[in-house]
């Protein structure tokens, strides 16, 4: 249900991020949609979906997701595609 996502955003317990990549030819390509939970113990990646809902991110998307988590100190251990 979209309502649960809207509720989590409005109470600031989570945020949503769209990961895109700029290709050499100038094309922008969507790689994945990410939900970050903001918990007392830190921020964790709760959910990450590929280009279609409820699909696993591609290997390229996963590579960049890991790099982003390292740079932003996000915990990826609780990741789930189907949450």
Kinemage of the C-alpha trace (Angstrom):
@kinemage 1
@onewidth
@group {chain A} dominant
@subgroup {mainchain}
@vectorlist {calphas} color= white
{ca unk a 1} P 0.000 0.000 0.000
{ca unk a 2} L 1.279 3.461 -0.898
{ca unk a 3} L -0.213 4.793 2.340
{ca unk a 4} L 2.433 3.105 4.528
{ca unk a 5} L 5.222 4.735 2.496
{ca unk a 6} L 3.606 8.168 2.653
{ca unk a 7} L 3.121 7.770 6.403
{ca unk a 8} L 6.804 6.907 6.979
{ca unk a 9} L 7.927 9.911 4.946
{ca unk a 10} L 5.569 12.334 6.678
{ca unk a 11} L 6.773 11.282 10.151
{ca unk a 12} L 10.385 11.399 8.861
{ca unk a 13} L 11.121 7.799 9.839
{ca unk a 14} L 12.261 7.062 6.284
{ca unk a 15} L 13.255 8.721 3.041
{ca unk a 16} L 13.215 7.555 -0.560
{ca unk a 17} L 15.988 7.957 -3.102
{ca unk a 18} L 16.059 7.325 -6.826
{ca unk a 19} L 19.470 6.220 -8.030
{ca unk a 20} L 20.253 7.274 -11.576
{ca unk a 21} L 23.366 7.206 -13.724
{ca unk a 22} L 24.459 9.637 -16.417
{ca unk a 23} L 25.758 7.705 -19.416
{ca unk a 24} L 28.570 8.986 -21.637
{ca unk a 25} L 26.060 9.782 -24.399
{ca unk a 26} L 24.178 12.080 -22.001
{ca unk a 27} L 21.310 9.676 -21.339
{ca unk a 28} L 20.053 9.445 -17.732
{ca unk a 29} L 19.111 5.911 -16.686
{ca unk a 30} L 17.162 4.888 -13.557
{ca unk a 31} L 18.976 2.133 -11.642
{ca unk a 32} L 16.932 1.585 -8.486
{ca unk a 33} L 14.591 3.017 -5.874
{ca unk a 34} L 15.898 3.000 -2.289
{ca unk a 35} L 14.151 3.401 1.059
{ca unk a 36} L 16.357 4.518 3.957
{ca unk a 37} L 15.057 4.035 7.487
{ca unk a 38} L 16.209 6.652 10.000
{ca unk a 39} L 16.656 4.761 13.278
{ca unk a 40} L 18.185 5.720 16.625
{ca unk a 41} L 21.123 3.419 15.901
{ca unk a 42} L 21.707 4.995 12.468
{ca unk a 43} L 20.393 4.969 8.925
{ca unk a 44} L 19.800 1.620 7.235
{ca unk a 45} L 18.815 0.605 3.738
{ca unk a 46} L 15.457 -1.044 4.310
{ca unk a 47} L 14.445 -1.628 0.736
{ca unk a 48} L 15.972 -1.303 -2.727
{ca unk a 49} L 14.147 -2.254 -5.896
{ca unk a 50} L 15.340 -2.513 -9.463
{ca unk a 51} L 13.910 -0.694 -12.447
{ca unk a 52} L 10.554 -2.426 -12.002
{ca unk a 53} L 8.728 -2.769 -8.668
{ca unk a 54} L 9.672 -5.798 -6.584
{ca unk a 55} L 12.721 -6.677 -8.692
{ca unk a 56} L 16.277 -7.074 -7.477
{ca unk a 57} L 18.649 -4.272 -8.511
{ca unk a 58} L 21.041 -5.122 -11.350
{ca unk a 59} L 24.715 -5.846 -10.680
{ca unk a 60} L 25.586 -2.310 -11.805
{ca unk a 61} L 22.953 -0.785 -9.494
{ca unk a 62} L 24.184 -2.950 -6.622
{ca unk a 63} L 27.782 -1.806 -7.224
{ca unk a 64} L 26.779 1.862 -6.967
{ca unk a 65} L 24.451 1.201 -4.017
{ca unk a 66} L 27.345 -0.328 -2.057
{ca unk a 67} L 29.601 2.642 -2.932
{ca unk a 68} L 26.858 5.097 -1.838
{ca unk a 69} L 26.365 3.242 1.453
{ca unk a 70} L 30.098 3.372 2.143
{ca unk a 71} L 30.295 7.111 1.375
{ca unk a 72} L 27.195 7.997 3.434
{ca unk a 73} L 27.747 5.452 6.231
{ca unk a 74} L 24.482 3.651 5.528
{ca unk a 75} L 23.925 0.111 6.843
{ca unk a 76} L 23.105 -2.250 3.985
{ca unk a 77} L 22.883 -5.459 6.036
{ca unk a 78} L 19.094 -5.263 6.484
{ca unk a 79} L 18.336 -4.734 2.808
{ca unk a 80} L 15.243 -6.431 1.434
{ca unk a 81} L 13.741 -6.329 -2.034
{ca unk a 82} L 10.275 -7.434 -0.971
{ca unk a 83} L 9.637 -5.546 2.274
